[in-house]
Amino acid sequence: MCNAKVPESERRRDCSTSRGESRATHHYANGEAKAVIQDIESYESTRETTALLKILALDGRQIAEGKVQPAEDVLKSVRERQGDG
């Protein structure tokens, strides 16, 4: 084991959410975060959240570009294709 002192900027920091439900360890070098290690549940939750945010961003872009239809028109079209209209 090395007895050299590890500077504050090289230390790792353990963090948890405000609800304490997940754990992440941040590794710093030269005062910057270089890596984050988190449990699998937190990782999967982060991925799901990111995917939902991407969908919302795409929806917002489509709305801004006018690439939307009123729900009534869409439902009428679906019913007509199903033979219910």
N, CA, C and O atoms as a Maestro MAE file, in Angstrom:
{
 s_m_m2io_version
 :::
 2.0.0
}

f_m_ct {
 s_m_title
 :::
 protein
 m_atom[340] {
  # First column is atom index #
  i_m_mmod_type
  r_m_x_coord
  r_m_y_coord
  r_m_z_coord
  i_m_residue_number
  s_m_chain_name
  s_m_pdb_residue_name
  s_m_pdb_atom_name
  i_m_atomic_number
  :::
  1 25 0.837 -1.178 0.000 1 A "MET " " N  " 7
  2 3 0.000 0.000 0.000 1 A "MET " " CA " 6
  3 2 0.880 1.239 0.000 1 A "MET " " C  " 6
  4 15 1.888 1.300 0.704 1 A "MET " " O  " 8
  5 25 0.499 2.195 -0.774 2 A "CYS " " N  " 7
  6 3 1.251 3.436 -0.895 2 A "CYS " " CA " 6
  7 2 0.873 4.380 0.246 2 A "CYS " " C  " 6
  8 15 -0.307 4.535 0.562 2 A "CYS " " O  " 8
  9 25 1.865 5.003 0.858 3 A "ASN " " N  " 7
  10 3 1.617 5.918 1.968 3 A "ASN " " CA " 6
  11 2 1.550 7.379 1.521 3 A "ASN " " C  " 6
  12 15 1.423 8.274 2.356 3 A "ASN " " O  " 8
  13 25 1.633 7.625 0.218 4 A "ALA " " N  " 7
  14 3 1.596 8.998 -0.281 4 A "ALA " " CA " 6
  15 2 0.220 9.611 -0.017 4 A "ALA " " C  " 6
  16 15 -0.804 8.932 -0.100 4 A "ALA " " O  " 8
  17 25 0.217 10.890 0.296 5 A "LYS " " N  " 7
  18 3 -1.053 11.580 0.527 5 A "LYS " " CA " 6
  19 2 -1.751 11.804 -0.816 5 A "LYS " " C  " 6
  20 15 -1.127 12.173 -1.811 5 A "LYS " " O  " 8
  21 25 -3.047 11.572 -0.808 6 A "VAL " " N  " 7
  22 3 -3.848 11.797 -2.014 6 A "VAL " " CA " 6
  23 2 -4.458 13.188 -1.911 6 A "VAL " " C  " 6
  24 15 -5.186 13.478 -0.961 6 A "VAL " " O  " 8
  25 25 -4.163 14.061 -2.892 7 A "PRO " " N  " 7
  26 3 -4.716 15.413 -2.828 7 A "PRO " " CA " 6
  27 2 -6.244 15.388 -2.910 7 A "PRO " " C  " 6
  28 15 -6.834 14.457 -3.459 7 A "PRO " " O  " 8
  29 25 -6.862 16.409 -2.363 8 A "GLU " " N  " 7
  30 3 -8.322 16.512 -2.362 8 A "GLU " " CA " 6
  31 2 -8.892 16.346 -3.767 8 A "GLU " " C  " 6
  32 15 -9.946 15.736 -3.941 8 A "GLU " " O  " 8
  33 25 -8.196 16.888 -4.774 9 A "SER " " N  " 7
  34 3 -8.708 16.826 -6.146 9 A "SER " " CA " 6
  35 2 -8.692 15.408 -6.717 9 A "SER " " C  " 6
  36 15 -9.330 15.153 -7.738 9 A "SER " " O  " 8
  37 25 -7.982 14.492 -6.084 10 A "GLU " " N  " 7
  38 3 -7.898 13.124 -6.579 10 A "GLU " " CA " 6
  39 2 -8.817 12.166 -5.820 10 A "GLU " " C  " 6
  40 15 -8.900 10.987 -6.164 10 A "GLU " " O  " 8
  41 25 -9.494 12.656 -4.809 11 A "ARG " " N  " 7
  42 3 -10.321 11.782 -3.977 11 A "ARG " " CA " 6
  43 2 -11.638 11.458 -4.650 11 A "ARG " " C  " 6
  44 15 -12.094 12.173 -5.542 11 A "ARG " " O  " 8
  45 25 -12.242 10.362 -4.203 12 A "ARG " " N  " 7
  46 3 -13.571 10.023 -4.699 12 A "ARG " " CA " 6
  47 2 -14.594 10.506 -3.688 12 A "ARG " " C  " 6
  48 15 -14.303 10.639 -2.499 12 A "ARG " " O  " 8
  49 25 -15.786 10.764 -4.177 13 A "ARG " " N  " 7
  50 3 -16.850 11.242 -3.303 13 A "ARG " " CA " 6
  51 2 -18.077 10.384 -3.522 13 A "ARG " " C  " 6
  52 15 -18.496 10.156 -4.657 13 A "ARG " " O  " 8
  53 25 -18.650 9.911 -2.431 14 A "ASP " " N  " 7
  54 3 -19.877 9.132 -2.503 14 A "ASP " " CA " 6
  55 2 -21.063 10.081 -2.366 14 A "ASP " " C  " 6
  56 15 -21.065 10.965 -1.509 14 A "ASP " " O  " 8
  57 25 -22.074 9.891 -3.218 15 A "CYS " " N  " 7
  58 3 -23.252 10.743 -3.198 15 A "CYS " " CA " 6
  59 2 -24.498 9.876 -3.230 15 A "CYS " " C  " 6
  60 15 -24.463 8.733 -3.687 15 A "CYS " " O  " 8
  61 25 -25.574 10.420 -2.752 16 A "SER " " N  " 7
  62 3 -26.858 9.740 -2.876 16 A "SER " " CA " 6
  63 2 -27.910 10.780 -3.200 16 A "SER " " C  " 6
  64 15 -27.692 11.975 -2.998 16 A "SER " " O  " 8
  65 25 -29.052 10.333 -3.703 17 A "THR " " N  " 7
  66 3 -30.116 11.256 -4.027 17 A "THR " " CA " 6
  67 2 -30.713 11.790 -2.744 17 A "THR " " C  " 6
  68 15 -30.419 11.297 -1.655 17 A "THR " " O  " 8
  69 25 -31.553 12.802 -2.878 18 A "SER " " N  " 7
  70 3 -32.168 13.389 -1.693 18 A "SER " " CA " 6
  71 2 -33.043 12.374 -0.967 18 A "SER " " C  " 6
  72 15 -33.254 12.481 0.241 18 A "SER " " O  " 8
  73 25 -33.553 11.388 -1.707 19 A "ARG " " N  " 7
  74 3 -34.359 10.350 -1.072 19 A "ARG " " CA " 6
  75 2 -33.498 9.188 -0.606 19 A "ARG " " C  " 6
  76 15 -33.988 8.274 0.058 19 A "ARG " " O  " 8
  77 25 -32.210 9.219 -0.955 20 A "GLY " " N  " 7
  78 3 -31.297 8.178 -0.509 20 A "GLY " " CA " 6
  79 2 -31.513 6.840 -1.178 20 A "GLY " " C  " 6
  80 15 -31.097 5.809 -0.650 20 A "GLY " " O  " 8
  81 25 -32.160 6.837 -2.335 21 A "GLU " " N  " 7
  82 3 -32.506 5.565 -2.948 21 A "GLU " " CA " 6
  83 2 -31.426 4.993 -3.858 21 A "GLU " " C  " 6
  84 15 -31.460 3.802 -4.167 21 A "GLU " " O  " 8
  85 25 -30.484 5.793 -4.288 22 A "SER " " N  " 7
  86 3 -29.441 5.274 -5.151 22 A "SER " " CA " 6
  87 2 -28.090 5.801 -4.697 22 A "SER " " C  " 6
  88 15 -28.001 6.795 -3.976 22 A "SER " " O  " 8
  89 25 -27.065 5.130 -5.122 23 A "ARG " " N  " 7
  90 3 -25.714 5.526 -4.750 23 A "ARG " " CA " 6
  91 2 -24.896 5.747 -6.017 23 A "ARG " " C  " 6
  92 15 -25.014 5.012 -6.998 23 A "ARG " " O  " 8
  93 25 -24.087 6.754 -5.964 24 A "ALA " " N  " 7
  94 3 -23.154 7.021 -7.056 24 A "ALA " " CA " 6
  95 2 -21.845 7.461 -6.441 24 A "ALA " " C  " 6
  96 15 -21.832 8.169 -5.434 24 A "ALA " " O  " 8
  97 25 -20.757 7.048 -7.035 25 A "THR " " N  " 7
  98 3 -19.438 7.452 -6.596 25 A "THR " " CA " 6
  99 2 -18.815 8.290 -7.701 25 A "THR " " C  " 6
  100 15 -18.703 7.843 -8.842 25 A "THR " " O  " 8
  101 25 -18.414 9.494 -7.363 26 A "HIS " " N  " 7
  102 3 -17.782 10.396 -8.330 26 A "HIS " " CA " 6
  103 2 -16.278 10.358 -8.103 26 A "HIS " " C  " 6
  104 15 -15.817 10.497 -6.970 26 A "HIS " " O  " 8
  105 25 -15.524 10.174 -9.151 27 A "HIS " " N  " 7
  106 3 -14.064 10.169 -9.076 27 A "HIS " " CA " 6
  107 2 -13.548 11.446 -9.729 27 A "HIS " " C  " 6
  108 15 -13.881 11.754 -10.874 27 A "HIS " " O  " 8
  109 25 -12.733 12.181 -8.985 28 A "TYR " " N  " 7
  110 3 -12.227 13.467 -9.443 28 A "TYR " " CA " 6
  111 2 -10.727 13.403 -9.698 28 A "TYR " " C  " 6
  112 15 -9.997 12.677 -9.025 28 A "TYR " " O  " 8
  113 25 -10.288 14.170 -10.674 29 A "ALA " " N  " 7
  114 3 -8.865 14.366 -10.933 29 A "ALA " " CA " 6
  115 2 -8.689 15.827 -11.320 29 A "ALA " " C  " 6
  116 15 -9.395 16.335 -12.191 29 A "ALA " " O  " 8
  117 25 -7.768 16.482 -10.687 30 A "ASN " " N  " 7
  118 3 -7.503 17.895 -10.947 30 A "ASN " " CA " 6
  119 2 -8.760 18.748 -10.796 30 A "ASN " " C  " 6
  120 15 -8.970 19.693 -11.556 30 A "ASN " " O  " 8
  121 25 -9.581 18.416 -9.830 31 A "GLY " " N  " 7
  122 3 -10.779 19.193 -9.554 31 A "GLY " " CA " 6
  123 2 -11.953 18.945 -10.485 31 A "GLY " " C  " 6
  124 15 -12.993 19.589 -10.348 31 A "GLY " " O  " 8
  125 25 -11.808 18.017 -11.436 32 A "GLU " " N  " 7
  126 3 -12.888 17.723 -12.376 32 A "GLU " " CA " 6
  127 2 -13.369 16.294 -12.189 32 A "GLU " " C  " 6
  128 15 -12.578 15.389 -11.920 32 A "GLU " " O  " 8
  129 25 -14.671 16.102 -12.334 33 A "ALA " " N  " 7
  130 3 -15.213 14.742 -12.285 33 A "ALA " " CA " 6
  131 2 -14.744 14.000 -13.528 33 A "ALA " " C  " 6
  132 15 -14.939 14.472 -14.648 33 A "ALA " " O  " 8
  133 25 -14.131 12.846 -13.332 34 A "LYS " " N  " 7
  134 3 -13.624 12.049 -14.449 34 A "LYS " " CA " 6
  135 2 -14.454 10.795 -14.676 34 A "LYS " " C  " 6
  136 15 -14.477 10.261 -15.786 34 A "LYS " " O  " 8
  137 25 -15.138 10.315 -13.634 35 A "ALA " " N  " 7
  138 3 -15.945 9.107 -13.766 35 A "ALA " " CA " 6
  139 2 -17.020 9.101 -12.689 35 A "ALA " " C  " 6
  140 15 -16.838 9.637 -11.596 35 A "ALA " " O  " 8
  141 25 -18.143 8.481 -13.029 36 A "VAL " " N  " 7
  142 3 -19.218 8.281 -12.071 36 A "VAL " " CA " 6
  143 2 -19.595 6.817 -12.118 36 A "VAL " " C  " 6
  144 15 -19.892 6.276 -13.184 36 A "VAL " " O  " 8
  145 25 -19.583 6.187 -10.980 37 A "ILE " " N  " 7
  146 3 -19.987 4.786 -10.885 37 A "ILE " " CA " 6
  147 2 -21.295 4.764 -10.114 37 A "ILE " " C  " 6
  148 15 -21.385 5.312 -9.015 37 A "ILE " " O  " 8
  149 25 -22.325 4.120 -10.702 38 A "GLN " " N  " 7
  150 3 -23.617 4.068 -10.030 38 A "GLN " " CA " 6
  151 2 -24.190 2.657 -10.103 38 A "GLN " " C  " 6
  152 15 -23.797 1.851 -10.947 38 A "GLN " " O  " 8
  153 25 -25.125 2.376 -9.200 39 A "ASP " " N  " 7
  154 3 -25.728 1.054 -9.189 39 A "ASP " " CA " 6
  155 2 -26.598 0.877 -10.428 39 A "ASP " " C  " 6
  156 15 -27.002 1.857 -11.053 39 A "ASP " " O  " 8
  157 25 -26.884 -0.372 -10.782 40 A "ILE " " N  " 7
  158 3 -27.580 -0.670 -12.028 40 A "ILE " " CA " 6
  159 2 -28.978 -0.072 -12.064 40 A "ILE " " C  " 6
  160 15 -29.425 0.378 -13.119 40 A "ILE " " O  " 8
  161 25 -29.682 -0.057 -10.930 41 A "GLU " " N  " 7
  162 3 -31.029 0.508 -10.910 41 A "GLU " " CA " 6
  163 2 -30.999 1.999 -11.258 41 A "GLU " " C  " 6
  164 15 -31.843 2.476 -12.017 41 A "GLU " " O  " 8
  165 25 -30.050 2.718 -10.717 42 A "SER " " N  " 7
  166 3 -29.909 4.143 -11.014 42 A "SER " " CA " 6
  167 2 -29.551 4.350 -12.477 42 A "SER " " C  " 6
  168 15 -30.072 5.252 -13.132 42 A "SER " " O  " 8
  169 25 -28.659 3.508 -12.984 43 A "TYR " " N  " 7
  170 3 -28.252 3.611 -14.387 43 A "TYR " " CA " 6
  171 2 -29.453 3.411 -15.303 43 A "TYR " " C  " 6
  172 15 -29.669 4.194 -16.229 43 A "TYR " " O  " 8
  173 25 -30.239 2.359 -15.046 44 A "GLU " " N  " 7
  174 3 -31.405 2.078 -15.882 44 A "GLU " " CA " 6
  175 2 -32.431 3.200 -15.785 44 A "GLU " " C  " 6
  176 15 -33.041 3.569 -16.789 44 A "GLU " " O  " 8
  177 25 -32.627 3.742 -14.596 45 A "SER " " N  " 7
  178 3 -33.555 4.852 -14.423 45 A "SER " " CA " 6
  179 2 -33.085 6.076 -15.204 45 A "SER " " C  " 6
  180 15 -33.892 6.765 -15.828 45 A "SER " " O  " 8
  181 25 -31.795 6.342 -15.170 46 A "THR " " N  " 7
  182 3 -31.229 7.464 -15.915 46 A "THR " " CA " 6
  183 2 -31.431 7.272 -17.411 46 A "THR " " C  " 6
  184 15 -31.778 8.219 -18.117 46 A "THR " " O  " 8
  185 25 -31.215 6.052 -17.898 47 A "ARG " " N  " 7
  186 3 -31.421 5.766 -19.327 47 A "ARG " " CA " 6
  187 2 -32.873 5.968 -19.734 47 A "ARG " " C  " 6
  188 15 -33.146 6.543 -20.788 47 A "ARG " " O  " 8
  189 25 -33.813 5.501 -18.907 48 A "GLU " " N  " 7
  190 3 -35.234 5.668 -19.207 48 A "GLU " " CA " 6
  191 2 -35.616 7.146 -19.225 48 A "GLU " " C  " 6
  192 15 -36.352 7.598 -20.102 48 A "GLU " " O  " 8
  193 25 -35.109 7.884 -18.254 49 A "THR " " N  " 7
  194 3 -35.398 9.315 -18.192 49 A "THR " " CA " 6
  195 2 -34.853 10.028 -19.414 49 A "THR " " C  " 6
  196 15 -35.527 10.883 -19.989 49 A "THR " " O  " 8
  197 25 -33.637 9.684 -19.816 50 A "THR " " N  " 7
  198 3 -33.028 10.295 -20.998 50 A "THR " " CA " 6
  199 2 -33.844 9.986 -22.243 50 A "THR " " C  " 6
  200 15 -34.054 10.866 -23.078 50 A "THR " " O  " 8
  201 25 -34.309 8.746 -22.379 51 A "ALA " " N  " 7
  202 3 -35.117 8.364 -23.540 51 A "ALA " " CA " 6
  203 2 -36.418 9.169 -23.577 51 A "ALA " " C  " 6
  204 15 -36.827 9.641 -24.638 51 A "ALA " " O  " 8
  205 25 -37.062 9.322 -22.427 52 A "LEU " " N  " 7
  206 3 -38.304 10.100 -22.377 52 A "LEU " " CA " 6
  207 2 -38.058 11.566 -22.729 52 A "LEU " " C  " 6
  208 15 -38.862 12.181 -23.429 52 A "LEU " " O  " 8
  209 25 -36.955 12.122 -22.247 53 A "LEU " " N  " 7
  210 3 -36.633 13.513 -22.564 53 A "LEU " " CA " 6
  211 2 -36.366 13.696 -24.052 53 A "LEU " " C  " 6
  212 15 -36.725 14.727 -24.621 53 A "LEU " " O  " 8
  213 25 -35.742 12.712 -24.689 54 A "LYS " " N  " 7
  214 3 -35.508 12.784 -26.139 54 A "LYS " " CA " 6
  215 2 -36.828 12.760 -26.893 54 A "LYS " " C  " 6
  216 15 -37.005 13.495 -27.864 54 A "LYS " " O  " 8
  217 25 -37.763 11.910 -26.444 55 A "ILE " " N  " 7
  218 3 -39.079 11.845 -27.080 55 A "ILE " " CA " 6
  219 2 -39.805 13.180 -26.933 55 A "ILE " " C  " 6
  220 15 -40.403 13.674 -27.889 55 A "ILE " " O  " 8
  221 25 -39.753 13.760 -25.734 56 A "LEU " " N  " 7
  222 3 -40.398 15.057 -25.517 56 A "LEU " " CA " 6
  223 2 -39.780 16.144 -26.393 56 A "LEU " " C  " 6
  224 15 -40.494 16.991 -26.929 56 A "LEU " " O  " 8
  225 25 -38.473 16.124 -26.537 57 A "ALA " " N  " 7
  226 3 -37.798 17.111 -27.377 57 A "ALA " " CA " 6
  227 2 -38.226 16.952 -28.834 57 A "ALA " " C  " 6
  228 15 -38.459 17.942 -29.528 57 A "ALA " " O  " 8
  229 25 -38.329 15.712 -29.293 58 A "LEU " " N  " 7
  230 3 -38.777 15.459 -30.662 58 A "LEU " " CA " 6
  231 2 -40.218 15.936 -30.846 58 A "LEU " " C  " 6
  232 15 -40.548 16.560 -31.854 58 A "LEU " " O  " 8
  233 25 -41.074 15.635 -29.860 59 A "ASP " " N  " 7
  234 3 -42.463 16.095 -29.915 59 A "ASP " " CA " 6
  235 2 -42.528 17.609 -30.008 59 A "ASP " " C  " 6
  236 15 -43.284 18.156 -30.811 59 A "ASP " " O  " 8
  237 25 -41.744 18.280 -29.194 60 A "GLY " " N  " 7
  238 3 -41.731 19.740 -29.218 60 A "GLY " " CA " 6
  239 2 -41.295 20.280 -30.563 60 A "GLY " " C  " 6
  240 15 -41.848 21.264 -31.053 60 A "GLY " " O  " 8
  241 25 -40.309 19.642 -31.159 61 A "ARG " " N  " 7
  242 3 -39.826 20.062 -32.474 61 A "ARG " " CA " 6
  243 2 -40.911 19.857 -33.529 61 A "ARG " " C  " 6
  244 15 -41.126 20.717 -34.382 61 A "ARG " " O  " 8
  245 25 -41.597 18.706 -33.465 62 A "GLN " " N  " 7
  246 3 -42.658 18.426 -34.434 62 A "GLN " " CA " 6
  247 2 -43.814 19.408 -34.283 62 A "GLN " " C  " 6
  248 15 -44.399 19.828 -35.282 62 A "GLN " " O  " 8
  249 25 -44.148 19.776 -33.062 63 A "ILE " " N  " 7
  250 3 -45.203 20.759 -32.834 63 A "ILE " " CA " 6
  251 2 -44.786 22.104 -33.416 63 A "ILE " " C  " 6
  252 15 -45.578 22.763 -34.089 63 A "ILE " " O  " 8
  253 25 -43.554 22.512 -33.161 64 A "ALA " " N  " 7
  254 3 -43.059 23.791 -33.664 64 A "ALA " " CA " 6
  255 2 -43.050 23.824 -35.195 64 A "ALA " " C  " 6
  256 15 -43.261 24.880 -35.793 64 A "ALA " " O  " 8
  257 25 -42.809 22.683 -35.825 65 A "GLU " " N  " 7
  258 3 -42.772 22.602 -37.287 65 A "GLU " " CA " 6
  259 2 -44.157 22.376 -37.890 65 A "GLU " " C  " 6
  260 15 -44.303 22.304 -39.110 65 A "GLU " " O  " 8
  261 25 -45.170 22.264 -37.035 66 A "GLY " " N  " 7
  262 3 -46.533 22.084 -37.521 66 A "GLY " " CA " 6
  263 2 -46.822 20.676 -38.033 66 A "GLY " " C  " 6
  264 15 -47.751 20.479 -38.816 66 A "GLY " " O  " 8
  265 25 -46.044 19.715 -37.603 67 A "LYS " " N  " 7
  266 3 -46.213 18.327 -38.053 67 A "LYS " " CA " 6
  267 2 -47.142 17.548 -37.116 67 A "LYS " " C  " 6
  268 15 -46.828 16.436 -36.693 67 A "LYS " " O  " 8
  269 25 -48.278 18.148 -36.807 68 A "VAL " " N  " 7
  270 3 -49.236 17.515 -35.903 68 A "VAL " " CA " 6
  271 2 -50.629 17.570 -36.519 68 A "VAL " " C  " 6
  272 15 -50.902 18.364 -37.418 68 A "VAL " " O  " 8
  273 25 -51.494 16.710 -36.014 69 A "GLN " " N  " 7
  274 3 -52.893 16.698 -36.446 69 A "GLN " " CA " 6
  275 2 -53.771 16.699 -35.203 69 A "GLN " " C  " 6
  276 15 -53.378 16.190 -34.153 69 A "GLN " " O  " 8
  277 25 -54.960 17.275 -35.331 70 A "PRO " " N  " 7
  278 3 -55.880 17.223 -34.186 70 A "PRO " " CA " 6
  279 2 -56.240 15.775 -33.855 70 A "PRO " " C  " 6
  280 15 -56.383 14.946 -34.753 70 A "PRO " " O  " 8
  281 25 -56.386 15.476 -32.571 71 A "ALA " " N  " 7
  282 3 -56.695 14.113 -32.127 71 A "ALA " " CA " 6
  283 2 -57.978 13.608 -32.765 71 A "ALA " " C  " 6
  284 15 -58.071 12.434 -33.125 71 A "ALA " " O  " 8
  285 25 -58.970 14.481 -32.908 72 A "GLU " " N  " 7
  286 3 -60.237 14.075 -33.529 72 A "GLU " " CA " 6
  287 2 -60.016 13.523 -34.930 72 A "GLU " " C  " 6
  288 15 -60.593 12.500 -35.298 72 A "GLU " " O  " 8
  289 25 -59.180 14.201 -35.709 73 A "ASP " " N  " 7
  290 3 -58.904 13.752 -37.078 73 A "ASP " " CA " 6
  291 2 -58.195 12.399 -37.090 73 A "ASP " " C  " 6
  292 15 -58.514 11.533 -37.905 73 A "ASP " " O  " 8
  293 25 -57.253 12.225 -36.204 74 A "VAL " " N  " 7
  294 3 -56.508 10.967 -36.133 74 A "VAL " " CA " 6
  295 2 -57.437 9.830 -35.738 74 A "VAL " " C  " 6
  296 15 -57.413 8.767 -36.358 74 A "VAL " " O  " 8
  297 25 -58.257 10.041 -34.713 75 A "LEU " " N  " 7
  298 3 -59.185 8.999 -34.269 75 A "LEU " " CA " 6
  299 2 -60.198 8.659 -35.354 75 A "LEU " " C  " 6
  300 15 -60.528 7.489 -35.545 75 A "LEU " " O  " 8
  301 25 -60.693 9.662 -36.064 76 A "LYS " " N  " 7
  302 3 -61.642 9.428 -37.159 76 A "LYS " " CA " 6
  303 2 -60.996 8.573 -38.245 76 A "LYS " " C  " 6
  304 15 -61.621 7.654 -38.775 76 A "LYS " " O  " 8
  305 25 -59.752 8.877 -38.570 77 A "SER " " N  " 7
  306 3 -59.018 8.118 -39.585 77 A "SER " " CA " 6
  307 2 -58.821 6.666 -39.149 77 A "SER " " C  " 6
  308 15 -58.983 5.749 -39.954 77 A "SER " " O  " 8
  309 25 -58.474 6.456 -37.886 78 A "VAL " " N  " 7
  310 3 -58.267 5.094 -37.364 78 A "VAL " " CA " 6
  311 2 -59.576 4.322 -37.415 78 A "VAL " " C  " 6
  312 15 -59.602 3.165 -37.834 78 A "VAL " " O  " 8
  313 25 -60.663 4.957 -36.988 79 A "ARG " " N  " 7
  314 3 -61.973 4.286 -36.992 79 A "ARG " " CA " 6
  315 2 -62.389 3.910 -38.412 79 A "ARG " " C  " 6
  316 15 -62.945 2.837 -38.648 79 A "ARG " " O  " 8
  317 25 -62.109 4.810 -39.349 80 A "GLU " " N  " 7
  318 3 -62.472 4.530 -40.750 80 A "GLU " " CA " 6
  319 2 -61.690 3.324 -41.280 80 A "GLU " " C  " 6
  320 15 -62.235 2.493 -42.006 80 A "GLU " " O  " 8
  321 25 -60.423 3.239 -40.913 81 A "ARG " " N  " 7
  322 3 -59.610 2.091 -41.359 81 A "ARG " " CA " 6
  323 2 -60.065 0.787 -40.725 81 A "ARG " " C  " 6
  324 15 -59.923 -0.284 -41.315 81 A "ARG " " O  " 8
  325 25 -60.610 0.883 -39.523 82 A "GLN " " N  " 7
  326 3 -61.068 -0.318 -38.826 82 A "GLN " " CA " 6
  327 2 -62.487 -0.702 -39.235 82 A "GLN " " C  " 6
  328 15 -62.970 -1.778 -38.882 82 A "GLN " " O  " 8
  329 25 -63.139 0.163 -39.965 83 A "GLY " " N  " 7
  330 3 -64.498 -0.117 -40.386 83 A "GLY " " CA " 6
  331 2 -65.536 0.261 -39.349 83 A "GLY " " C  " 6
  332 15 -66.694 -0.139 -39.462 83 A "GLY " " O  " 8
  333 25 -65.140 1.035 -38.326 84 A "ASP " " N  " 7
  334 3 -66.068 1.443 -37.271 84 A "ASP " " CA " 6
  335 2 -66.687 2.812 -37.551 84 A "ASP " " C  " 6
  336 15 -67.587 3.243 -36.830 84 A "ASP " " O  " 8
  337 25 -66.217 3.489 -38.578 85 A "GLY " " N  " 7
  338 3 -66.636 4.854 -38.767 85 A "GLY " " CA " 6
  339 2 -67.758 4.959 -39.689 85 A "GLY " " C  " 6
  340 15 -68.236 6.062 -39.957 85 A "GLY " " O  " 8
  :::
 }
 m_bond[339] {
  # First column is bond index #
  i_m_from
  i_m_to
  i_m_order
  :::
  1 1 2 1
  2 2 3 1
  3 3 4 2
  4 3 5 1
  5 5 6 1
  6 6 7 1
  7 7 8 2
  8 7 9 1
  9 9 10 1
  10 10 11 1
  11 11 12 2
  12 11 13 1
  13 13 14 1
  14 14 15 1
  15 15 16 2
  16 15 17 1
  17 17 18 1
  18 18 19 1
  19 19 20 2
  20 19 21 1
  21 21 22 1
  22 22 23 1
  23 23 24 2
  24 23 25 1
  25 25 26 1
  26 26 27 1
  27 27 28 2
  28 27 29 1
  29 29 30 1
  30 30 31 1
  31 31 32 2
  32 31 33 1
  33 33 34 1
  34 34 35 1
  35 35 36 2
  36 35 37 1
  37 37 38 1
  38 38 39 1
  39 39 40 2
  40 39 41 1
  41 41 42 1
  42 42 43 1
  43 43 44 2
  44 43 45 1
  45 45 46 1
  46 46 47 1
  47 47 48 2
  48 47 49 1
  49 49 50 1
  50 50 51 1
  51 51 52 2
  52 51 53 1
  53 53 54 1
  54 54 55 1
  55 55 56 2
  56 55 57 1
  57 57 58 1
  58 58 59 1
  59 59 60 2
  60 59 61 1
  61 61 62 1
  62 62 63 1
  63 63 64 2
  64 63 65 1
  65 65 66 1
  66 66 67 1
  67 67 68 2
  68 67 69 1
  69 69 70 1
  70 70 71 1
  71 71 72 2
  72 71 73 1
  73 73 74 1
  74 74 75 1
  75 75 76 2
  76 75 77 1
  77 77 78 1
  78 78 79 1
  79 79 80 2
  80 79 81 1
  81 81 82 1
  82 82 83 1
  83 83 84 2
  84 83 85 1
  85 85 86 1
  86 86 87 1
  87 87 88 2
  88 87 89 1
  89 89 90 1
  90 90 91 1
  91 91 92 2
  92 91 93 1
  93 93 94 1
  94 94 95 1
  95 95 96 2
  96 95 97 1
  97 97 98 1
  98 98 99 1
  99 99 100 2
  100 99 101 1
  101 101 102 1
  102 102 103 1
  103 103 104 2
  104 103 105 1
  105 105 106 1
  106 106 107 1
  107 107 108 2
  108 107 109 1
  109 109 110 1
  110 110 111 1
  111 111 112 2
  112 111 113 1
  113 113 114 1
  114 114 115 1
  115 115 116 2
  116 115 117 1
  117 117 118 1
  118 118 119 1
  119 119 120 2
  120 119 121 1
  121 121 122 1
  122 122 123 1
  123 123 124 2
  124 123 125 1
  125 125 126 1
  126 126 127 1
  127 127 128 2
  128 127 129 1
  129 129 130 1
  130 130 131 1
  131 131 132 2
  132 131 133 1
  133 133 134 1
  134 134 135 1
  135 135 136 2
  136 135 137 1
  137 137 138 1
  138 138 139 1
  139 139 140 2
  140 139 141 1
  141 141 142 1
  142 142 143 1
  143 143 144 2
  144 143 145 1
  145 145 146 1
  146 146 147 1
  147 147 148 2
  148 147 149 1
  149 149 150 1
  150 150 151 1
  151 151 152 2
  152 151 153 1
  153 153 154 1
  154 154 155 1
  155 155 156 2
  156 155 157 1
  157 157 158 1
  158 158 159 1
  159 159 160 2
  160 159 161 1
  161 161 162 1
  162 162 163 1
  163 163 164 2
  164 163 165 1
  165 165 166 1
  166 166 167 1
  167 167 168 2
  168 167 169 1
  169 169 170 1
  170 170 171 1
  171 171 172 2
  172 171 173 1
  173 173 174 1
  174 174 175 1
  175 175 176 2
  176 175 177 1
  177 177 178 1
  178 178 179 1
  179 179 180 2
  180 179 181 1
  181 181 182 1
  182 182 183 1
  183 183 184 2
  184 183 185 1
  185 185 186 1
  186 186 187 1
  187 187 188 2
  188 187 189 1
  189 189 190 1
  190 190 191 1
  191 191 192 2
  192 191 193 1
  193 193 194 1
  194 194 195 1
  195 195 196 2
  196 195 197 1
  197 197 198 1
  198 198 199 1
  199 199 200 2
  200 199 201 1
  201 201 202 1
  202 202 203 1
  203 203 204 2
  204 203 205 1
  205 205 206 1
  206 206 207 1
  207 207 208 2
  208 207 209 1
  209 209 210 1
  210 210 211 1
  211 211 212 2
  212 211 213 1
  213 213 214 1
  214 214 215 1
  215 215 216 2
  216 215 217 1
  217 217 218 1
  218 218 219 1
  219 219 220 2
  220 219 221 1
  221 221 222 1
  222 222 223 1
  223 223 224 2
  224 223 225 1
  225 225 226 1
  226 226 227 1
  227 227 228 2
  228 227 229 1
  229 229 230 1
  230 230 231 1
  231 231 232 2
  232 231 233 1
  233 233 234 1
  234 234 235 1
  235 235 236 2
  236 235 237 1
  237 237 238 1
  238 238 239 1
  239 239 240 2
  240 239 241 1
  241 241 242 1
  242 242 243 1
  243 243 244 2
  244 243 245 1
  245 245 246 1
  246 246 247 1
  247 247 248 2
  248 247 249 1
  249 249 250 1
  250 250 251 1
  251 251 252 2
  252 251 253 1
  253 253 254 1
  254 254 255 1
  255 255 256 2
  256 255 257 1
  257 257 258 1
  258 258 259 1
  259 259 260 2
  260 259 261 1
  261 261 262 1
  262 262 263 1
  263 263 264 2
  264 263 265 1
  265 265 266 1
  266 266 267 1
  267 267 268 2
  268 267 269 1
  269 269 270 1
  270 270 271 1
  271 271 272 2
  272 271 273 1
  273 273 274 1
  274 274 275 1
  275 275 276 2
  276 275 277 1
  277 277 278 1
  278 278 279 1
  279 279 280 2
  280 279 281 1
  281 281 282 1
  282 282 283 1
  283 283 284 2
  284 283 285 1
  285 285 286 1
  286 286 287 1
  287 287 288 2
  288 287 289 1
  289 289 290 1
  290 290 291 1
  291 291 292 2
  292 291 293 1
  293 293 294 1
  294 294 295 1
  295 295 296 2
  296 295 297 1
  297 297 298 1
  298 298 299 1
  299 299 300 2
  300 299 301 1
  301 301 302 1
  302 302 303 1
  303 303 304 2
  304 303 305 1
  305 305 306 1
  306 306 307 1
  307 307 308 2
  308 307 309 1
  309 309 310 1
  310 310 311 1
  311 311 312 2
  312 311 313 1
  313 313 314 1
  314 314 315 1
  315 315 316 2
  316 315 317 1
  317 317 318 1
  318 318 319 1
  319 319 320 2
  320 319 321 1
  321 321 322 1
  322 322 323 1
  323 323 324 2
  324 323 325 1
  325 325 326 1
  326 326 327 1
  327 327 328 2
  328 327 329 1
  329 329 330 1
  330 330 331 1
  331 331 332 2
  332 331 333 1
  333 333 334 1
  334 334 335 1
  335 335 336 2
  336 335 337 1
  337 337 338 1
  338 338 339 1
  339 339 340 2
  :::
 }
}
